[in-house]
Amino acid sequence: MRAHRPLLAIWLLSIPILGLLYIKIAPSPDQAQFNYMAWMATKGYPFYAGSFDMNWPGGMILHKIAVQLFGPSAEAWHLFDFILMQLVTVMAALFLHRARFTLAPFVTLALYPAIYVTAGGWMAGQRDIIAVGVLIAACSMMLAPRSQELRSMALAGALVAMAVLIRPTYVSFLAGLALLELLPAQWTRLTRRTGPIARVGTLVLTFCLVIAAIATAGAWIGNLDDFYQQTVSFTLSAYMGSPARNMTKTVTDLLLGAYHWVFALGLTGLGLWIWRSRRLEYPLLLLLGLTAAIALSYTVQHKGFGYHLGGVLPILVMLTAIAFDEVRRFISEPSRTAPGRRLGSAVLAGMALLTLTGTGAKLIHHREQFLDLRNGLAPLGTYSNLTEAEQLRLVEIIRSRTSPDERVVLYGTAYQIPYLAQRLPPYRFINPAVEQISPDFAYYAAWTKEAEDGLRISRPKLILVMEDALGENPEAARRTRTDGRPIFNAIKSYMGDDYRIAYEGPFGVLYERTVT
């Protein structure tokens, strides 16, 4: 097969180019927050007990690995995530190879990295698309040769557990895998060496072992109770998040707007796969089950955020690759007539042109990142109503006017500021979502007192308050009580008249303590 070599070359040549581009894309606020929490964890402040968030620990653990490998830099997460994405791409190619496709694995290798990197900071590197990448690796393990059957299923169960630790709503996929393994062999047309009970038991056992290992680590660290308070009690009793967006519109905007050509080619690949096999064969059932798990996760989260659908992208790319494979197979069949070959070749050329045009448009959209490489690897752009100059200035002021052991307050979501300045907060409640607690919440008094005590004991030299909390009149806002914001009220009560404005802009105000 002659086509696989140029596709393999495209993939290998794209690695340094796309890697540099991805590093230049600014992390989202979610990623910046996890970066900050990860750095705090390396300083002895573990997740939940030392920093506040209501998500499960899988994503946080990945960010901590990134910080440990590449240091507390702006590009650490995207550099590590780019490596993860390449591993997922290889696993997706392996899945297609095991599903008996010949060209599709190489199309996936060449196409998916470009689609992933150009998806933007609010899609690439977010928890949903990462979790689905881990589940694709699990699907690949489910197609391992019979000689590796139980060992591969054990690995698949562990991978599903890792995905659930990143996004717990994907626990439904474990149930889907178990159901597939319990189906009669004549339905799936897949022969196994071991019985269904042993296979399902292996999946569930390794899944439980990974979850138990993380729980044991949490018990050893001493943050299991904090995990429960934040991910269960706070989430169920207080956390409401933003009002749900129009969920149907988000789906159509993603599939019929931003990725209409991938969606069209993906549907074509799905149809051709079903036409070829005349049935829903086991690999296809795996992908359809994963798509159903994505839809369920999106529905259960009930936010309508586009990045909650991020896992659809690798599946669409894989189906697009299958479309190329099936059209190529149509052309190469010995019985195919000359007119049929010409028709197939025209379709293949049209698909290739559509793919190149669509991918090229995504790359061109990020041309500023490419052009800014002459200024270094620092990400271009921010997500916190900050200019890059303001961000650099804030980091410079914090680092120059405080010592490493002095605490700095951030009220807002510009987590990259204290992260890059490498300054700890006076308390763990760095996520403004904590403000959704009310006096009837079980831990309201304890958490509010903890914030007040942290401010009083650490006496932070600098306090950065973002514009969305201050409004148009910063001085008036800092001297009046804000209903429903106990942490912000604690900050303002502590500040009193002991702080002056050190730096301000459209982003907000940086206050500096004036009394010793």
KETOR-800277 format. One record per residue (C-alpha): residue number from 1; x, y, z; residue in one letter. Coordinates in nm, 2 decimals, decimal comma. Layout:
BEGIN
 doti      X      Y      Z torba
  NUM      X      Y      Z     a
...
//
This chain:
BEGIN
 doti      X      Y      Z torba
    1   0,00   0,00   0,00     m
    2   0,17   0,31  -0,13     r
    3  -0,05   0,57   0,05     a
    4   0,06   0,49   0,40     h
    5   0,42   0,62   0,36     r
    6   0,33   0,98   0,28     p
    7   0,07   0,98   0,56     l
    8   0,32   0,84   0,81     l
    9   0,57   1,11   0,69     a
   10   0,30   1,38   0,74     i
   11   0,24   1,26   1,10     w
   12   0,61   1,26   1,19     l
   13   0,68   1,59   1,03     l
   14   0,38   1,75   1,20     s
   15   0,49   1,66   1,55     i
   16   0,74   1,95   1,61     p
   17   0,52   2,20   1,41     i
   18   0,20   2,12   1,59     l
   19   0,38   2,09   1,92     g
   20   0,52   2,44   1,90     l
   21   0,17   2,57   1,79     l
   22   0,00   2,40   2,09     y
   23   0,25   2,54   2,33     i
   24   0,17   2,89   2,20     k
   25  -0,21   2,85   2,27     i
   26  -0,30   2,99   2,61     a
   27  -0,44   2,73   2,86     p
   28  -0,81   2,78   2,95     s
   29  -0,89   2,91   3,30     p
   30  -0,98   2,55   3,40     d
   31  -0,63   2,43   3,29     q
   32  -0,47   2,73   3,46     a
   33  -0,65   2,65   3,78     q
   34  -0,53   2,29   3,77     f
   35  -0,18   2,41   3,70     n
   36  -0,19   2,62   4,01     y
   37  -0,33   2,34   4,22     m
   38  -0,07   2,10   4,08     a
   39   0,21   2,34   4,18     w
   40   0,06   2,38   4,52     m
   41   0,05   2,00   4,56     a
   42   0,42   1,99   4,49     t
   43   0,47   2,23   4,78     k
   44   0,29   2,02   5,03     g
   45  -0,07   2,13   4,98     y
   46  -0,26   1,83   4,85     p
   47  -0,57   1,85   4,64     f
   48  -0,89   1,91   4,83     y
   49  -0,71   1,94   5,17     a
   50  -0,48   2,21   5,04     g
   51  -0,68   2,35   4,74     s
   52  -1,05   2,37   4,66     f
   53  -1,23   2,21   4,36     d
   54  -1,53   1,99   4,30     m
   55  -1,38   1,78   4,02     n
   56  -1,25   1,43   4,06     w
   57  -0,87   1,40   4,09     p
   58  -0,77   1,24   3,76     g
   59  -0,72   1,57   3,57     g
   60  -0,54   1,72   3,87     m
   61  -0,30   1,43   3,89     i
   62  -0,21   1,47   3,52     l
   63  -0,14   1,84   3,57     h
   64   0,08   1,75   3,87     k
   65   0,28   1,51   3,65     i
   66   0,32   1,79   3,40     a
   67   0,44   2,04   3,66     v
   68   0,68   1,78   3,80     q
   69   0,82   1,70   3,46     l
   70   0,84   2,05   3,31     f
   71   0,83   2,29   3,60     g
   72   0,57   2,56   3,69     p
   73   0,59   2,72   3,34     s
   74   0,31   2,85   3,12     a
   75   0,37   2,58   2,86     e
   76   0,41   2,28   3,09     a
   77   0,05   2,15   3,06     w
   78   0,02   2,18   2,69     h
   79   0,36   2,02   2,64     l
   80   0,26   1,72   2,85     f
   81  -0,09   1,71   2,70     d
   82   0,06   1,71   2,35     f
   83   0,25   1,39   2,44     i
   84  -0,07   1,24   2,58     l
   85  -0,26   1,33   2,26     m
   86   0,01   1,16   2,04     q
   87  -0,02   0,84   2,25     l
   88  -0,40   0,85   2,21     v
   89  -0,35   0,90   1,83     t
   90  -0,14   0,58   1,82     v
   91  -0,39   0,39   2,02     m
   92  -0,67   0,51   1,79     a
   93  -0,46   0,39   1,49     a
   94  -0,41   0,06   1,67     l
   95  -0,78   0,02   1,72     f
   96  -0,85   0,07   1,35     l
   97  -0,57  -0,17   1,26     h
   98  -0,72  -0,44   1,49     r
   99  -1,06  -0,36   1,33     a
  100  -0,91  -0,48   1,00     r
  101  -0,87  -0,14   0,83     f
  102  -0,55  -0,08   0,63     t
  103  -0,54   0,29   0,53     l
  104  -0,75   0,43   0,82     a
  105  -0,48   0,40   1,09     p
  106  -0,25   0,61   0,89     f
  107  -0,51   0,87   0,80     v
  108  -0,59   0,90   1,17     t
  109  -0,22   0,95   1,25     l
  110  -0,19   1,23   1,00     a
  111  -0,52   1,40   1,08     l
  112  -0,61   1,38   1,45     y
  113  -0,31   1,58   1,59     p
  114  -0,40   1,88   1,37     a
  115  -0,77   1,86   1,46     i
  116  -0,69   1,83   1,83     y
  117  -0,44   2,12   1,84     v
  118  -0,65   2,36   1,64     t
  119  -0,96   2,28   1,85     a
  120  -0,85   2,57   2,08     g
  121  -0,78   2,61   2,45     g
  122  -1,14   2,55   2,55     w
  123  -1,15   2,21   2,38     m
  124  -0,80   2,06   2,36     a
  125  -0,65   1,98   2,70     g
  126  -0,99   1,98   2,87     q
  127  -1,10   1,68   3,08     r
  128  -1,37   1,54   2,84     d
  129  -1,16   1,50   2,54     i
  130  -0,87   1,36   2,75     i
  131  -1,10   1,11   2,92     a
  132  -1,24   0,99   2,58     v
  133  -0,88   0,95   2,46     g
  134  -0,82   0,71   2,75     v
  135  -1,14   0,52   2,66     l
  136  -1,03   0,48   2,30     i
  137  -0,71   0,32   2,43     a
  138  -0,94   0,09   2,64     a
  139  -1,13   0,00   2,32     c
  140  -0,81  -0,08   2,15     s
  141  -0,72  -0,32   2,43     m
  142  -1,06  -0,49   2,39     m
  143  -0,96  -0,59   2,04     l
  144  -0,63  -0,74   2,14     a
  145  -0,53  -1,09   2,00     p
  146  -0,68  -1,39   2,18     r
  147  -0,34  -1,48   2,32     s
  148  -0,34  -1,15   2,52     q
  149  -0,71  -1,16   2,60     e
  150  -0,73  -1,14   2,98     l
  151  -0,42  -0,93   3,01     r
  152  -0,56  -0,67   2,77     s
  153  -0,90  -0,67   2,94     m
  154  -0,73  -0,61   3,27     a
  155  -0,55  -0,31   3,11     l
  156  -0,88  -0,20   2,96     a
  157  -1,05  -0,20   3,30     g
  158  -0,77   0,01   3,45     a
  159  -0,79   0,26   3,16     l
  160  -1,16   0,30   3,21     v
  161  -1,09   0,37   3,58     a
  162  -0,84   0,64   3,48     m
  163  -1,11   0,80   3,25     a
  164  -1,36   0,79   3,53     v
  165  -1,12   0,96   3,77     l
  166  -1,10   1,24   3,51     i
  167  -1,47   1,25   3,43     r
  168  -1,68   1,03   3,66     p
  169  -1,98   1,04   3,42     t
  170  -1,79   0,80   3,20     y
  171  -1,85   0,51   3,44     v
  172  -2,14   0,42   3,21     s
  173  -1,88   0,29   2,96     f
  174  -1,77   0,02   3,20     l
  175  -2,13  -0,10   3,20     a
  176  -2,14  -0,09   2,82     g
  177  -1,82  -0,30   2,80     l
  178  -1,96  -0,56   3,04     a
  179  -2,29  -0,58   2,84     l
  180  -2,10  -0,63   2,52     l
  181  -1,89  -0,91   2,67     e
  182  -2,21  -1,08   2,80     l
  183  -2,38  -1,08   2,46     l
  184  -2,39  -1,42   2,27     p
  185  -2,09  -1,48   2,05     a
  186  -2,31  -1,52   1,74     q
  187  -2,43  -1,16   1,79     w
  188  -2,08  -1,00   1,81     t
  189  -1,91  -1,26   1,58     r
  190  -1,61  -1,24   1,81     l
  191  -1,46  -1,56   1,95     t
  192  -1,30  -1,54   2,29     r
  193  -1,07  -1,79   2,48     r
  194  -1,23  -1,74   2,82     t
  195  -1,59  -1,73   2,94     g
  196  -1,80  -1,41   2,98     p
  197  -1,79  -1,42   3,36     i
  198  -1,41  -1,43   3,36     a
  199  -1,39  -1,15   3,11     r
  200  -1,63  -0,92   3,28     v
  201  -1,48  -1,00   3,62     g
  202  -1,14  -0,90   3,49     t
  203  -1,27  -0,57   3,36     l
  204  -1,45  -0,49   3,69     v
  205  -1,16  -0,61   3,91     l
  206  -0,89  -0,40   3,76     t
  207  -1,13  -0,10   3,74     f
  208  -1,20  -0,14   4,12     c
  209  -0,83  -0,19   4,19     l
  210  -0,73   0,14   4,03     v
  211  -1,01   0,33   4,21     i
  212  -0,91   0,16   4,54     a
  213  -0,55   0,25   4,49     a
  214  -0,64   0,62   4,45     i
  215  -0,87   0,60   4,75     a
  216  -0,59   0,44   4,95     t
  217  -0,35   0,72   4,85     a
  218  -0,62   0,97   4,96     g
  219  -0,65   0,80   5,30     a
  220  -0,28   0,81   5,34     w
  221  -0,26   1,17   5,25     i
  222  -0,56   1,25   5,47     g
  223  -0,78   1,42   5,22     n
  224  -1,07   1,17   5,16     l
  225  -1,30   1,37   5,38     d
  226  -1,22   1,69   5,20     d
  227  -1,28   1,51   4,87     f
  228  -1,62   1,40   4,99     y
  229  -1,71   1,75   5,12     q
  230  -1,62   1,92   4,79     q
  231  -1,71   1,66   4,52     t
  232  -2,03   1,53   4,69     v
  233  -2,16   1,76   4,96     s
  234  -2,07   2,09   4,79     f
  235  -2,17   1,97   4,45     t
  236  -2,51   1,83   4,56     l
  237  -2,60   2,10   4,81     s
  238  -2,45   2,42   4,69     a
  239  -2,28   2,42   4,35     y
  240  -2,51   2,53   4,07     m
  241  -2,26   2,66   3,82     g
  242  -2,36   2,87   3,52     s
  243  -2,71   2,84   3,39     p
  244  -2,74   2,57   3,12     a
  245  -2,69   2,68   2,77     r
  246  -2,91   2,56   2,48     n
  247  -2,77   2,21   2,47     m
  248  -2,92   2,13   2,13     t
  249  -2,77   2,45   1,98     k
  250  -2,43   2,36   2,12     t
  251  -2,44   2,02   1,94     v
  252  -2,54   2,17   1,61     t
  253  -2,29   2,46   1,64     d
  254  -2,01   2,20   1,69     l
  255  -2,11   1,94   1,44     l
  256  -2,28   2,15   1,17     l
  257  -2,07   2,46   1,23     g
  258  -1,71   2,43   1,35     a
  259  -1,66   2,07   1,23     y
  260  -1,92   2,03   0,96     h
  261  -1,68   1,87   0,71     w
  262  -1,54   1,62   0,97     v
  263  -1,90   1,54   1,07     f
  264  -2,00   1,48   0,70     a
  265  -1,71   1,26   0,63     l
  266  -1,75   1,08   0,96     g
  267  -2,11   0,99   0,88     l
  268  -2,00   0,87   0,54     t
  269  -1,74   0,65   0,71     g
  270  -2,00   0,51   0,95     l
  271  -2,24   0,43   0,67     g
  272  -1,97   0,26   0,46     l
  273  -1,85   0,06   0,75     w
  274  -2,20  -0,07   0,81     i
  275  -2,25  -0,13   0,44     w
  276  -1,93  -0,33   0,42     r
  277  -2,00  -0,56   0,72     s
  278  -2,39  -0,57   0,68     r
  279  -2,41  -0,58   1,05     r
  280  -2,29  -0,40   1,37     l
  281  -1,97  -0,58   1,43     e
  282  -1,78  -0,57   1,76     y
  283  -1,54  -0,28   1,69     p
  284  -1,82  -0,07   1,56     l
  285  -2,03  -0,15   1,87     l
  286  -1,74  -0,02   2,08     l
  287  -1,73   0,31   1,90     l
  288  -2,11   0,35   1,91     l
  289  -2,11   0,26   2,28     g
  290  -1,84   0,52   2,34     l
  291  -2,05   0,78   2,15     t
  292  -2,35   0,69   2,36     a
  293  -2,13   0,74   2,68     a
  294  -2,03   1,08   2,55     i
  295  -2,39   1,18   2,49     a
  296  -2,49   1,06   2,83     l
  297  -2,20   1,25   3,00     s
  298  -2,30   1,56   2,81     y
  299  -2,66   1,53   2,92     t
  300  -2,59   1,45   3,28     v
  301  -2,36   1,75   3,32     q
  302  -2,64   1,96   3,18     h
  303  -2,42   2,27   3,11     k
  304  -2,44   2,28   2,74     g
  305  -2,06   2,36   2,72     f
  306  -1,90   2,27   2,38     g
  307  -1,59   2,12   2,54     y
  308  -1,81   1,86   2,72     h
  309  -1,86   1,72   2,36     l
  310  -1,49   1,72   2,29     g
  311  -1,47   1,34   2,29     g
  312  -1,67   1,34   1,97     v
  313  -1,37   1,48   1,77     l
  314  -1,14   1,17   1,79     p
  315  -1,44   0,94   1,70     i
  316  -1,53   1,16   1,40     l
  317  -1,17   1,16   1,29     v
  318  -1,16   0,78   1,31     m
  319  -1,48   0,75   1,11     l
  320  -1,34   1,00   0,86     t
  321  -1,04   0,78   0,82     a
  322  -1,26   0,48   0,76     i
  323  -1,44   0,67   0,48     a
  324  -1,10   0,71   0,30     f
  325  -1,02   0,34   0,36     d
  326  -1,35   0,22   0,22     e
  327  -1,34   0,44  -0,09     v
  328  -0,99   0,32  -0,15     r
  329  -1,10  -0,04  -0,12     r
  330  -1,39   0,03  -0,36     f
  331  -1,14   0,16  -0,62     i
  332  -0,89  -0,13  -0,57     s
  333  -1,14  -0,42  -0,61     e
  334  -1,03  -0,64  -0,90     p
  335  -1,38  -0,66  -1,04     s
  336  -1,43  -0,28  -1,04     r
  337  -1,49  -0,14  -1,39     t
  338  -1,29   0,16  -1,53     a
  339  -1,59   0,40  -1,49     p
  340  -1,63   0,28  -1,13     g
  341  -1,26   0,34  -1,06     r
  342  -1,28   0,69  -1,21     r
  343  -1,59   0,77  -1,00     l
  344  -1,42   0,63  -0,68     g
  345  -1,10   0,83  -0,76     s
  346  -1,31   1,15  -0,80     a
  347  -1,48   1,09  -0,47     v
  348  -1,15   1,02  -0,30     l
  349  -1,00   1,34  -0,44     a
  350  -1,30   1,54  -0,33     g
  351  -1,27   1,40   0,02     m
  352  -0,90   1,47   0,03     a
  353  -0,96   1,83  -0,09     l
  354  -1,23   1,88   0,18     l
  355  -1,00   1,75   0,45     t
  356  -0,70   1,96   0,34     l
  357  -0,92   2,27   0,31     t
  358  -1,09   2,22   0,65     g
  359  -0,77   2,14   0,83     t
  360  -0,58   2,42   0,66     g
  361  -0,84   2,67   0,76     a
  362  -0,80   2,57   1,12     k
  363  -0,43   2,60   1,10     l
  364  -0,45   2,94   0,93     i
  365  -0,68   3,06   1,21     h
  366  -0,38   3,01   1,44     h
  367  -0,13   3,18   1,23     r
  368  -0,06   3,45   1,50     e
  369   0,07   3,18   1,73     q
  370   0,31   3,06   1,45     f
  371   0,43   3,42   1,38     l
  372   0,48   3,49   1,75     d
  373   0,73   3,21   1,78     l
  374   1,00   3,46   1,72     r
  375   0,92   3,60   2,07     n
  376   0,96   3,27   2,24     g
  377   0,75   2,98   2,36     l
  378   0,53   3,18   2,61     a
  379   0,16   3,13   2,52     p
  380   0,00   3,40   2,31     l
  381  -0,31   3,54   2,46     g
  382  -0,49   3,51   2,79     t
  383  -0,84   3,41   2,91     y
  384  -0,88   3,65   3,20     s
  385  -0,96   4,00   3,04     n
  386  -0,58   4,06   3,07     l
  387  -0,35   4,18   2,80     t
  388  -0,02   3,99   2,78     e
  389   0,17   4,30   2,90     a
  390  -0,06   4,33   3,21     e
  391  -0,01   3,96   3,29     q
  392   0,37   4,00   3,27     l
  393   0,35   4,31   3,48     r
  394   0,14   4,15   3,75     l
  395   0,37   3,85   3,77     v
  396   0,67   4,08   3,79     e
  397   0,52   4,29   4,07     i
  398   0,43   3,99   4,27     i
  399   0,77   3,83   4,24     r
  400   0,96   4,15   4,31     s
  401   0,75   4,27   4,61     r
  402   0,70   3,94   4,79     t
  403   0,93   3,67   4,91     s
  404   0,86   3,30   4,82     p
  405   0,72   3,24   5,17     d
  406   0,47   3,53   5,16     e
  407   0,11   3,46   5,06     r
  408  -0,08   3,63   4,78     v
  409  -0,46   3,64   4,74     v
  410  -0,62   3,60   4,40     l
  411  -1,00   3,66   4,38     y
  412  -1,10   3,56   4,03     g
  413  -1,00   3,31   3,77     t
  414  -0,66   3,45   3,66     a
  415  -0,49   3,15   3,82     y
  416  -0,19   3,18   3,59     q
  417  -0,08   3,49   3,78     i
  418   0,00   3,33   4,12     p
  419   0,11   3,01   3,94     y
  420   0,37   3,19   3,73     l
  421   0,47   3,40   4,02     a
  422   0,50   3,09   4,23     q
  423   0,32   3,23   4,53     r
  424   0,09   3,03   4,76     l
  425  -0,26   3,15   4,87     p
  426  -0,35   3,22   5,23     p
  427  -0,63   2,96   5,22     y
  428  -0,74   2,67   5,00     r
  429  -1,06   2,83   4,85     f
  430  -0,90   2,96   4,53     i
  431  -1,20   2,87   4,31     n
  432  -1,47   3,14   4,32     p
  433  -1,73   2,87   4,29     a
  434  -1,70   2,83   4,66     v
  435  -1,90   3,15   4,69     e
  436  -2,22   2,96   4,61     q
  437  -2,23   2,83   4,97     i
  438  -2,51   2,97   5,18     s
  439  -2,55   2,99   5,56     p
  440  -2,75   2,67   5,56     d
  441  -2,47   2,47   5,39     f
  442  -2,32   2,22   5,63     a
  443  -1,96   2,36   5,61     y
  444  -2,05   2,73   5,57     y
  445  -1,92   2,84   5,91     a
  446  -1,61   2,62   5,91     a
  447  -1,51   2,72   5,56     w
  448  -1,57   3,09   5,62     t
  449  -1,37   3,08   5,94     k
  450  -1,09   2,90   5,76     e
  451  -1,07   3,17   5,50     a
  452  -1,07   3,45   5,77     e
  453  -0,81   3,27   5,98     d
  454  -0,59   3,22   5,67     g
  455  -0,60   3,59   5,59     l
  456  -0,53   3,69   5,95     r
  457  -0,24   3,45   6,01     i
  458  -0,06   3,48   5,67     s
  459  -0,12   3,86   5,63     r
  460  -0,09   3,86   5,25     p
  461   0,13   4,13   5,11     k
  462  -0,07   4,15   4,78     l
  463  -0,44   4,10   4,70     i
  464  -0,54   4,07   4,33     l
  465  -0,92   4,12   4,27     v
  466  -1,05   4,07   3,92     m
  467  -1,28   4,32   3,75     e
  468  -1,59   4,10   3,76     d
  469  -1,59   4,12   4,14     a
  470  -1,52   4,50   4,17     l
  471  -1,74   4,64   3,90     g
  472  -1,69   5,00   3,78     e
  473  -1,61   5,15   4,12     n
  474  -1,33   4,95   4,29     p
  475  -1,30   5,17   4,60     e
  476  -1,68   5,15   4,66     a
  477  -1,68   4,78   4,60     a
  478  -1,40   4,71   4,85     r
  479  -1,58   4,89   5,13     r
  480  -1,93   4,75   5,09     t
  481  -2,06   4,40   5,18     r
  482  -2,15   4,18   4,88     t
  483  -2,44   3,95   4,94     d
  484  -2,38   3,58   4,87     g
  485  -2,00   3,62   4,86     r
  486  -1,86   3,51   5,21     p
  487  -1,50   3,47   5,09     i
  488  -1,49   3,81   4,92     f
  489  -1,65   3,97   5,22     n
  490  -1,38   3,81   5,44     a
  491  -1,11   3,96   5,21     i
  492  -1,27   4,31   5,22     k
  493  -1,31   4,29   5,59     s
  494  -0,95   4,20   5,64     y
  495  -0,82   4,47   5,40     m
  496  -0,99   4,76   5,57     g
  497  -0,77   5,07   5,52     d
  498  -0,44   4,88   5,53     d
  499  -0,41   4,84   5,15     y
  500  -0,35   5,08   4,87     r
  501  -0,38   5,03   4,49     i
  502  -0,05   4,91   4,35     a
  503  -0,16   4,84   3,99     y
  504  -0,49   4,86   3,82     e
  505  -0,65   4,82   3,47     g
  506  -0,95   4,68   3,30     p
  507  -0,86   4,34   3,45     f
  508  -0,92   4,46   3,81     g
  509  -0,70   4,59   4,09     v
  510  -0,38   4,47   4,27     l
  511  -0,38   4,59   4,63     y
  512  -0,06   4,61   4,84     e
  513  -0,05   4,62   5,22     r
  514   0,08   4,95   5,35     t
  515   0,12   4,86   5,72     v
  516   0,39   4,64   5,86     t
//
